[in-house]
Amino acid sequence: MSTSVIEGAALNAADRCDRCGAQAYVRVTLSSGFDLLFCAHHSKEHADKLKQVALEIHDESERIH
């Protein structure tokens, strides 16, 4: 299964990491249609596994200064 990085609806300050509650910069869409949101830290920590299960990954972590 290949994973694509896509441009989707922009994430904003109201979008929070499902793991720790920090601002989310990454949205992972699963084949089930559910989305998971991650801060930059947790998306990097779980990147290998997420790439295996994700249908799409929307990454805005470049916005962090």
N, C-alpha and C positions, 0 to 999 in steps of 0.2 A: 504494500500500500504506500502510495506517495503522499506527502504532505505538502500543501501549497501555502505560501504566505500571501494573504489577500488584503485588499483594501476594502474595508467594510465601514459601517457607521463608526464615527469617531467616538472614542471613549472620553469620558469627562470625569470631573472630580467626584461625582455621585457614584461612579462605578468603583466598587471595592473588591479587593482580593478575597477570594473564597477561602483562602488559607489563613490570612492574618488580619484582614480588614484594612490594610494600607490601600492607597490609590492604585487601581488596576491600570496597567499599561498593555496587557496582553489578553486577548479573548480567544479561547480555544473552542471551536465548534466540533462536537462529537458526532459520529454517524447517527446517533439516536436523535440528533437535532438539538440536544441540550448544549448550552454554552457554559464554560467555566471561565472565571476571570482570575487573573494573577497579577501581582505586583512584579516588577522586573526581577527582584531577588528570587521569588519562588518559581517564576517561569524558567529562569536559568537553572535553578536547582533541579527541576523536574523535566528539563528539556528533552532528554532522551526518551523518557516514557511518553511524554505528550506527543512527540513526533510519531510514535508508534500507534497511538489511538486517535489522533486528531484527523478530522475531515478537512478542517481549515484552521489556520492560525493567523490572527490579526495582531500584529506587533507594533506598538507605538512607543517602545522603550527608548527610541532615539530622541524623544522629546525631553528626556531627563537631562538636566545640565550638570 
